[in-house]
């Protein structure tokens, strides 16, 4: 039986994420199998003739068609919260600087409260310059803006009554701000940092509740973890308190693979479903659960 939490990513490319019957059936099935969470992706929009380079593929192009149905992830997680009972609800990843953090803090707190603490937020700074510019965001400042967005949301989620929350930053400023409901958990919604660039490691070490690299394996992953642990300790934080999630794993993951990841200190594995037909997708996830030893909830 595996000791790693296992999450599932639906086959986004096939467009099923906007099909309520498909998503409800898939998520109820993986919940019954013992999967820890479902992960959904985001692009607010895609600019068809983008010249930006997708950093996770040799081609420099993302592996999704321009017209792929990618629902708003928070709205989708809210829907999935209503058709499941215990399944974790995660983004992977949300393009945080494309959103106003005050509004995002409210939306996340609402879904987390109504789902009784099941939301996990994995964020990135965004790689498509054209997308962020269409959202009114300066691409060059997206890293600083992302850091500030994290700080704003945490300030609004904190218990600051009766005076309310205050913040004075480069991009956002407010005082005596009251926003309710607060997240279900007293610490707020966990924020994990996606990507494996040096800035993402720095952001995870200084601000993250977790880190989710993409496409790192073997020695590369071990070396990146060494850098993460050093940066976390330099920031005066407990490295063991930082959750590590490995994504983009195929459904062919073996117990041996999972065991090696556990030895590296990985806490969660995200497997990507490859089947577009619901019955076939459910069968595929059942095979994964049996192969790696997931325990069905009692």
VODREN-599543 format. One record per residue (C-alpha): residue number from 0; residue in three letters; chain; x, y, z. Coordinates in nm, 4 decimals. Example, Ala and Ser with C-alpha at 12.3 -4.5 7.8 and 13.67 -1.06 7.14 Angstrom:
<recs>
pos, code, unit, X, Y, Z
0, ALA, A, 1.2300, -0.4500, 0.7800
1, SER, A, 1.3670, -0.1060, 0.7140
</recs>
This chain:
<recs>
pos, code, unit, X, Y, Z
0, UNK, A, 0.0000, 0.0000, 0.0000
1, UNK, A, 0.1412, 0.3381, -0.1015
2, UNK, A, 0.2230, 0.5992, 0.1613
3, UNK, A, 0.2123, 0.8835, -0.0929
4, UNK, A, -0.1049, 1.0810, -0.1537
5, UNK, A, -0.2224, 1.0277, -0.5107
6, UNK, A, -0.4144, 1.2899, -0.7073
7, UNK, A, -0.5676, 1.2694, -1.0552
8, UNK, A, -0.5653, 1.5106, -1.3468
9, UNK, A, -0.8488, 1.4604, -1.5993
10, UNK, A, -0.7644, 1.4387, -1.9720
11, UNK, A, -0.7801, 1.8137, -2.0275
12, UNK, A, -0.6910, 1.7947, -2.3964
13, UNK, A, -1.0114, 1.6059, -2.4751
14, UNK, A, -1.2289, 1.8918, -2.3455
15, UNK, A, -1.4095, 1.6846, -2.0814
16, UNK, A, -1.3448, 1.9346, -1.8008
17, UNK, A, -1.6470, 2.1365, -1.9172
18, UNK, A, -1.8761, 1.8303, -1.9212
19, UNK, A, -2.0626, 1.8166, -1.5874
20, UNK, A, -2.1666, 1.4527, -1.6191
21, UNK, A, -1.8145, 1.3420, -1.7131
22, UNK, A, -1.6449, 1.5352, -1.4340
23, UNK, A, -1.8977, 1.4309, -1.1706
24, UNK, A, -1.8694, 1.0657, -1.2694
25, UNK, A, -1.4908, 1.0759, -1.2825
26, UNK, A, -1.4495, 1.2499, -0.9466
27, UNK, A, -1.6982, 1.0307, -0.7622
28, UNK, A, -1.5142, 0.7281, -0.8991
29, UNK, A, -1.1643, 0.8375, -0.7973
30, UNK, A, -1.2956, 0.9449, -0.4563
31, UNK, A, -1.4313, 0.5928, -0.4000
32, UNK, A, -1.0964, 0.4444, -0.5098
33, UNK, A, -0.9009, 0.6425, -0.2491
34, UNK, A, -0.7474, 0.9161, -0.4621
35, UNK, A, -0.6602, 1.2123, -0.2422
36, UNK, A, -0.7614, 1.4934, -0.4785
37, UNK, A, -0.8534, 1.6032, -0.8271
38, UNK, A, -0.6370, 1.8632, -1.0035
39, UNK, A, -0.7663, 2.1108, -1.2630
40, UNK, A, -0.5690, 2.3439, -1.4872
41, UNK, A, -0.6136, 2.7046, -1.5979
42, UNK, A, -0.5665, 2.9427, -1.8852
43, UNK, A, -0.7889, 3.2550, -1.8661
44, UNK, A, -0.7491, 3.2659, -2.2447
45, UNK, A, -0.5117, 3.1447, -2.5135
46, UNK, A, -0.3718, 3.3746, -2.7789
47, UNK, A, -0.3566, 3.1636, -3.0924
48, UNK, A, -0.0443, 3.3125, -3.2468
49, UNK, A, 0.1568, 3.3388, -2.9261
50, UNK, A, 0.5325, 3.3665, -2.9614
51, UNK, A, 0.6083, 3.2962, -2.5952
52, UNK, A, 0.7877, 2.9697, -2.5276
53, UNK, A, 0.6142, 2.6992, -2.3257
54, UNK, A, 0.8949, 2.5951, -2.0882
55, UNK, A, 0.7906, 2.2339, -2.0295
56, UNK, A, 0.8149, 2.0918, -2.3828
57, UNK, A, 1.1076, 2.0825, -2.6285
58, UNK, A, 0.8811, 2.2255, -2.8991
59, UNK, A, 0.8083, 2.5356, -2.6935
60, UNK, A, 0.4346, 2.4826, -2.7581
61, UNK, A, 0.1845, 2.3769, -2.4961
62, UNK, A, 0.0219, 2.0367, -2.5572
63, UNK, A, -0.3346, 2.1731, -2.5762
64, UNK, A, -0.5269, 2.2945, -2.8811
65, UNK, A, -0.6176, 2.6635, -2.8874
66, UNK, A, -0.9890, 2.5801, -2.8664
67, UNK, A, -0.9595, 2.3387, -2.5733
68, UNK, A, -1.2373, 2.3833, -2.3162
69, UNK, A, -1.0602, 2.4975, -1.9977
70, UNK, A, -1.3236, 2.6061, -1.7438
71, UNK, A, -1.2480, 2.8578, -1.4727
72, UNK, A, -1.0787, 2.6365, -1.2129
73, UNK, A, -1.2375, 2.7861, -0.9011
74, UNK, A, -1.5886, 2.7615, -1.0449
75, UNK, A, -1.5135, 2.4054, -1.1551
76, UNK, A, -1.3852, 2.3110, -0.8086
77, UNK, A, -1.6976, 2.4637, -0.6548
78, UNK, A, -1.9094, 2.2381, -0.8752
79, UNK, A, -1.6986, 1.9343, -0.7882
80, UNK, A, -1.7253, 2.0147, -0.4177
81, UNK, A, -2.0986, 1.9703, -0.4494
82, UNK, A, -2.0822, 1.6256, -0.6117
83, UNK, A, -1.8154, 1.4763, -0.3814
84, UNK, A, -1.7715, 1.4462, -0.0059
85, UNK, A, -1.4052, 1.3993, 0.0842
86, UNK, A, -1.2060, 1.4460, -0.2380
87, UNK, A, -0.9454, 1.7225, -0.2258
88, UNK, A, -0.9924, 2.0067, -0.4759
89, UNK, A, -0.6798, 2.1537, -0.6305
90, UNK, A, -0.5588, 2.3803, -0.9058
91, UNK, A, -0.2488, 2.2791, -1.0941
92, UNK, A, -0.1720, 2.5516, -1.1810
93, UNK, A, -0.3662, 2.8760, -1.1540
94, UNK, A, -0.2065, 3.1790, -1.3235
95, UNK, A, -0.2184, 3.3966, -1.0135
96, UNK, A, -0.1026, 3.7356, -1.1498
97, UNK, A, -0.3903, 3.7278, -1.4006
98, UNK, A, -0.6330, 3.7654, -1.1078
99, UNK, A, -0.7057, 4.0395, -0.8553
100, UNK, A, -0.6050, 3.8905, -0.5186
101, UNK, A, -0.8907, 4.0470, -0.3226
102, UNK, A, -1.1490, 3.8795, -0.5455
103, UNK, A, -0.9492, 3.5560, -0.5602
104, UNK, A, -0.9205, 3.5474, -0.1796
105, UNK, A, -1.2990, 3.5699, -0.1500
106, UNK, A, -1.3641, 3.3032, -0.4114
107, UNK, A, -1.1170, 3.0574, -0.2627
108, UNK, A, -1.2384, 3.1152, 0.0924
109, UNK, A, -1.5962, 3.0556, -0.0196
110, UNK, A, -1.5246, 2.7221, -0.1881
111, UNK, A, -1.2982, 2.6140, 0.0977
112, UNK, A, -1.5624, 2.6996, 0.3577
113, UNK, A, -1.8431, 2.5269, 0.1683
114, UNK, A, -1.6283, 2.2176, 0.1029
115, UNK, A, -1.5117, 2.2066, 0.4665
116, UNK, A, -1.1445, 2.2677, 0.3954
117, UNK, A, -1.0807, 2.0659, 0.0805
118, UNK, A, -0.9196, 2.3323, -0.1410
119, UNK, A, -0.5498, 2.3431, -0.2323
120, UNK, A, -0.4192, 2.6258, -0.4484
121, UNK, A, -0.1202, 2.5604, -0.6729
122, UNK, A, -0.0121, 2.8789, -0.8510
123, UNK, A, 0.2279, 2.9898, -1.1202
124, UNK, A, 0.3373, 3.3243, -1.2593
125, UNK, A, 0.2370, 3.2397, -1.6169
126, UNK, A, 0.4586, 3.1810, -1.9184
127, UNK, A, 0.2411, 3.3234, -2.1988
128, UNK, A, 0.3188, 3.6941, -2.2245
129, UNK, A, 0.0269, 3.7533, -2.4615
130, UNK, A, -0.2198, 3.5982, -2.2152
131, UNK, A, -0.1112, 3.8140, -1.9225
132, UNK, A, -0.1052, 4.1290, -2.1328
133, UNK, A, -0.4627, 4.0557, -2.2418
134, UNK, A, -0.5488, 4.0417, -1.8692
135, UNK, A, -0.3938, 4.3855, -1.8201
136, UNK, A, -0.0798, 4.2611, -1.6465
137, UNK, A, 0.2751, 4.3723, -1.7222
138, UNK, A, 0.4624, 4.0523, -1.8037
139, UNK, A, 0.7937, 4.1761, -1.6634
140, UNK, A, 0.6450, 4.2417, -1.3194
141, UNK, A, 0.4474, 3.9183, -1.2918
142, UNK, A, 0.6847, 3.7666, -1.0351
143, UNK, A, 0.6636, 4.0617, -0.7951
144, UNK, A, 0.2902, 4.0777, -0.8499
145, UNK, A, 0.2548, 3.7069, -0.7702
146, UNK, A, 0.4429, 3.7464, -0.4425
147, UNK, A, 0.2187, 4.0353, -0.3479
148, UNK, A, -0.0962, 3.8456, -0.4464
149, UNK, A, 0.0017, 3.5657, -0.2070
150, UNK, A, 0.0619, 3.8144, 0.0743
151, UNK, A, -0.2679, 3.9940, 0.0073
152, UNK, A, -0.4732, 3.6748, 0.0198
153, UNK, A, -0.3100, 3.5592, 0.3401
154, UNK, A, -0.3691, 3.9000, 0.4978
155, UNK, A, -0.7388, 3.8794, 0.4086
156, UNK, A, -0.7727, 3.5206, 0.5309
157, UNK, A, -0.6185, 3.5977, 0.8707
158, UNK, A, -0.8298, 3.6677, 1.1783
159, UNK, A, -0.7839, 4.0455, 1.2025
160, UNK, A, -1.1130, 4.1402, 1.3632
161, UNK, A, -1.2280, 4.3848, 1.4853
162, UNK, A, -0.9863, 4.6184, 1.3051
163, UNK, A, -0.9775, 4.4317, 0.9732
164, UNK, A, -0.6834, 4.3647, 0.7437
165, UNK, A, -0.4391, 4.6219, 0.6106
166, UNK, A, -0.1878, 4.6002, 0.3289
167, UNK, A, 0.0380, 4.8494, 0.1550
168, UNK, A, 0.2321, 4.7156, -0.1421
169, UNK, A, 0.3537, 4.8007, -0.4893
170, UNK, A, 0.0367, 4.6850, -0.6640
171, UNK, A, -0.2336, 4.6612, -0.3957
172, UNK, A, -0.3263, 4.8679, -0.0930
173, UNK, A, -0.6129, 4.8710, 0.1577
174, UNK, A, -0.6816, 4.9223, 0.5261
175, UNK, A, -0.9502, 4.8109, 0.7722
176, UNK, A, -1.0672, 4.5521, 0.5197
177, UNK, A, -1.3240, 4.2942, 0.6287
178, UNK, A, -1.3950, 3.9892, 0.4135
179, UNK, A, -1.6012, 3.6889, 0.5195
180, UNK, A, -1.6338, 3.3960, 0.5197
181, UNK, A, -1.2808, 3.3029, 0.6119
182, UNK, A, -1.1413, 2.9718, 0.4823
183, UNK, A, -1.2504, 2.6621, 0.6721
184, UNK, A, -0.9002, 2.6056, 0.8108
185, UNK, A, -0.7487, 2.8611, 1.0442
186, UNK, A, -0.4275, 2.8761, 0.8407
187, UNK, A, -0.6165, 2.9573, 0.5225
188, UNK, A, -0.6071, 2.7766, 0.1902
189, UNK, A, -0.2678, 2.6040, 0.1402
190, UNK, A, -0.0712, 2.7728, -0.1385
191, UNK, A, 0.1679, 2.5560, -0.3387
192, UNK, A, 0.4121, 2.6972, -0.5915
193, UNK, A, 0.4234, 2.5431, -0.9377
194, UNK, A, 0.7261, 2.5322, -1.1683
195, UNK, A, 1.0931, 2.4546, -1.1121
196, UNK, A, 1.2765, 2.7737, -1.2092
197, UNK, A, 1.5027, 2.9435, -0.9512
198, UNK, A, 1.2293, 3.2038, -0.8780
199, UNK, A, 0.9747, 2.9270, -0.8142
200, UNK, A, 1.2127, 2.7593, -0.5690
201, UNK, A, 1.2704, 3.0930, -0.3945
202, UNK, A, 0.8945, 3.1592, -0.3834
203, UNK, A, 0.8200, 2.8137, -0.2442
204, UNK, A, 1.0947, 2.8488, 0.0166
205, UNK, A, 0.9813, 3.1898, 0.1380
206, UNK, A, 0.6045, 3.1874, 0.0855
207, UNK, A, 0.4794, 2.8430, -0.0121
208, UNK, A, 0.3037, 2.5699, 0.1778
209, UNK, A, 0.4287, 2.3338, -0.0912
210, UNK, A, 0.6184, 2.3029, -0.4169
211, UNK, A, 0.5067, 2.1354, -0.7398
212, UNK, A, 0.7757, 2.1076, -1.0089
213, UNK, A, 0.6883, 1.9849, -1.3553
214, UNK, A, 0.9011, 1.7542, -1.5659
215, UNK, A, 1.1842, 1.6973, -1.3183
216, UNK, A, 1.2976, 1.3392, -1.2506
217, UNK, A, 1.5981, 1.1501, -1.1198
218, UNK, A, 1.9102, 1.3526, -1.0467
219, UNK, A, 1.7508, 1.6771, -1.1660
220, UNK, A, 1.4722, 1.6400, -0.9119
221, UNK, A, 1.7139, 1.5474, -0.6310
222, UNK, A, 1.9327, 1.8502, -0.7053
223, UNK, A, 1.6321, 2.0824, -0.7189
224, UNK, A, 1.5159, 1.9471, -0.3841
225, UNK, A, 1.8570, 2.0197, -0.2344
226, UNK, A, 1.8265, 2.3803, -0.3539
227, UNK, A, 1.4730, 2.4041, -0.2181
228, UNK, A, 1.5727, 2.2696, 0.1231
229, UNK, A, 1.8711, 2.5053, 0.1461
230, UNK, A, 1.6574, 2.8050, 0.0515
231, UNK, A, 1.3831, 2.7048, 0.2964
232, UNK, A, 1.6287, 2.6738, 0.5836
233, UNK, A, 1.7936, 3.0046, 0.4858
234, UNK, A, 1.4496, 3.1651, 0.5127
235, UNK, A, 1.4202, 3.0336, 0.8681
236, UNK, A, 1.1400, 2.7915, 0.7820
237, UNK, A, 1.0939, 2.4217, 0.8543
238, UNK, A, 1.1716, 2.2341, 0.5334
239, UNK, A, 0.9690, 1.9346, 0.6491
240, UNK, A, 0.6568, 2.1520, 0.6672
241, UNK, A, 0.6732, 2.2126, 0.2902
242, UNK, A, 0.4683, 1.9576, 0.0931
243, UNK, A, 0.6192, 1.8230, -0.2285
244, UNK, A, 0.3930, 1.7263, -0.5174
245, UNK, A, 0.5161, 1.5636, -0.8385
246, UNK, A, 0.2897, 1.6135, -1.1395
247, UNK, A, 0.2668, 1.4947, -1.5012
248, UNK, A, 0.3086, 1.1283, -1.4101
249, UNK, A, 0.1403, 0.8846, -1.6481
250, UNK, A, -0.1075, 0.6254, -1.5290
251, UNK, A, 0.1615, 0.3610, -1.5862
252, UNK, A, 0.3272, 0.4537, -1.2560
253, UNK, A, 0.4569, 0.1442, -1.0772
254, UNK, A, 0.5008, 0.0682, -0.7070
255, UNK, A, 0.8774, 0.0926, -0.7652
256, UNK, A, 0.8436, 0.4443, -0.9084
257, UNK, A, 0.6230, 0.5505, -0.6214
258, UNK, A, 0.8692, 0.4009, -0.3728
259, UNK, A, 1.1604, 0.5974, -0.5234
260, UNK, A, 0.9603, 0.9189, -0.5012
261, UNK, A, 0.8723, 0.8449, -0.1388
262, UNK, A, 1.2425, 0.7969, -0.0635
263, UNK, A, 1.3060, 1.1471, -0.2001
264, UNK, A, 1.0470, 1.2898, 0.0362
265, UNK, A, 0.7629, 1.3318, -0.2129
266, UNK, A, 0.4262, 1.3747, -0.0417
267, UNK, A, 0.1890, 1.3636, -0.3387
268, UNK, A, 0.1866, 1.2241, -0.6916
269, UNK, A, -0.0441, 1.3578, -0.9654
270, UNK, A, -0.1258, 1.1030, -1.2342
271, UNK, A, -0.2700, 1.2175, -1.5655
272, UNK, A, -0.5676, 1.0267, -1.7025
273, UNK, A, -0.5354, 0.9608, -2.0743
274, UNK, A, -0.8829, 0.8318, -2.1654
275, UNK, A, -1.1559, 1.0604, -2.2982
276, UNK, A, -1.4475, 0.8169, -2.2715
277, UNK, A, -1.5788, 0.8149, -1.9134
278, UNK, A, -1.6012, 0.4382, -1.8690
279, UNK, A, -1.2507, 0.3898, -2.0054
280, UNK, A, -1.1196, 0.6693, -1.7816
281, UNK, A, -1.2790, 0.5095, -1.4759
282, UNK, A, -1.1275, 0.1728, -1.5678
283, UNK, A, -0.7862, 0.3351, -1.6133
284, UNK, A, -0.7991, 0.4943, -1.2694
285, UNK, A, -0.9181, 0.1678, -1.1137
286, UNK, A, -0.6111, -0.0021, -1.2624
287, UNK, A, -0.3842, 0.2687, -1.1188
288, UNK, A, -0.5395, 0.2328, -0.7749
289, UNK, A, -0.4949, -0.1454, -0.7786
290, UNK, A, -0.1384, -0.1322, -0.9141
291, UNK, A, 0.0032, 0.1134, -0.6630
292, UNK, A, -0.2084, 0.0031, -0.3692
293, UNK, A, -0.4525, 0.2812, -0.2959
294, UNK, A, -0.6760, 0.2156, 0.0016
295, UNK, A, -1.0452, 0.2887, -0.0496
296, UNK, A, -1.1889, 0.5167, 0.2190
297, UNK, A, -1.3803, 0.3371, 0.4898
</recs>
